[in-house]
Amino acid sequence: MVKKNVLIMFGGRSVEHEVSVITGLQVAENIDKEKYNVVPLFITKQGEWYTGDELLDIKNYKNLDVLLSKAKKVYLEPIPNNPYLKFYPEKGLFKKTPEPIKIDVVFPALHGSHGEDGTMQGLLELCNIPYVGSGVLGSAVGMDKIIMKDIFKANDIPIVNYTWFLRRDYVNDSERVLNYLEDKLKYPLFVKPANLGSSIGISKAKNRDELINAIEIAINYDRKIIVEEAVENPMEINCSVIGFDNEYNASVLEEPVSWQEFLSFEDKYLRGNKNSGMKSAARRIPAPIPEDKTKEIQDLAIKVFKILDCSGISRIDFLVEKDTMKVYVNEINTMPGSISFYLWEPTGLKFKDLINKLIEYAILRNQEYNKNIYVFDTPLLKKASSGVKGGKI
């Protein structure tokens, strides 16, 4: 059997850069080596691309300058059906530039901006390379919490009350924005950058002073800010979904037990074993909720996944009022940390098998997209060859 080359992308120009490195290396470690050759691709915080086996050892990231001096800079040309990772020419008279590496599938283990938000997916679409995860639309909508919640609202998915504003509006007239928020919503409130994950830039406000402080933090991370009413006495429940085109499956549910006010970035990624990512957070699996609520949340998770046209894998986060057991959808993570493998292990699906499934979905999705007609020849340019002077042709 000829093994496929899987390009695993991680790092990136994102505040979630380090989280992405952990996810990428976890995928590389657990991928089926009998089926796939791993080609690591590390993207620096400045946006430079590097490959090399040295990038697969987490210990090497203690000294990034030394690591990058051993790795090779590469690029990908956006030419359809030309899926080769190419090396920049080596400097020096006797240095030979390595041969391009053929890429069969891309596994973008990228979190946050410039990777999870549809931008990298757009490049891979232009190259016509199969890639794991949601497409341009699902990725972009899944990243923008405002557009996401507008779509949830239009599809009768239960969400908390929310509104939003632009950074420019706040800078120009903060009093007007504060009055607007207090008129629309009731304290306590969560203030969030619209396009970030991992709890970065998120604060809870119980009064105007805390609201001002929360906004001053959030506007450093995005031009759009969403403000939501907090759920009283909440329980957080998470559910993962995998699939493509009506072939959907929901995982078991989890309750992160360290969730009190909300999980900070440190809670999620810096507690316990620093190499273990989200798995290091304390959690209850399966979540201790009634069977009917489990089914309700799993069904909602699949509905969210479907209406946003997601594919591959996502994790949908929910809030449940403990007193009433009312369920709210909080958000979707189209490229969840650690690929949420811990939510699939209880079903008997090992991490290696989960990665296999995601790669299979990537290839299936690419095959489905290639059934579309993208080129249509017309005589329009021949008719216009006499000149275009501004009128109708």
Buried (B, 14 or more C-beta within 10 A) or exposed (E): EEEBBBBBBBBBBBBBBBBBBBBBBBBBEBBBEEBBBBBBBBBBEEEBBBBBEBBBEBEBBEEEEEBBEEBBBBEBEEEEEBBBBBBEEEEEEEEEEBEBBBBBBBBBBBBBBBBBBBBBBBBBBEBBBBBBBBBBEBBBBBBBBBBBBBBBEEEEBBBBEBBBBBBEBBEEEEEEBBEBBBEEBEBBBBBBBBBBBBBBBBBBBEEEEBBBEBBEBBBEBBEBBBBBBBBEEBBBBBBBBBBBEEEBBBBBBBBBBEBEEBBBBEBBBEBEEEEBBBBBBEBEBBBEBEEEBBEBBBEBBBBBBBBBBBBBBBBBBBBBBEEEEEBBBBBBBBBBBBBBBBBBBEEEBBBBBBBBBBBBBBBBBBEEEEEEEEEEEEEEEEEEEEEEEEEEE
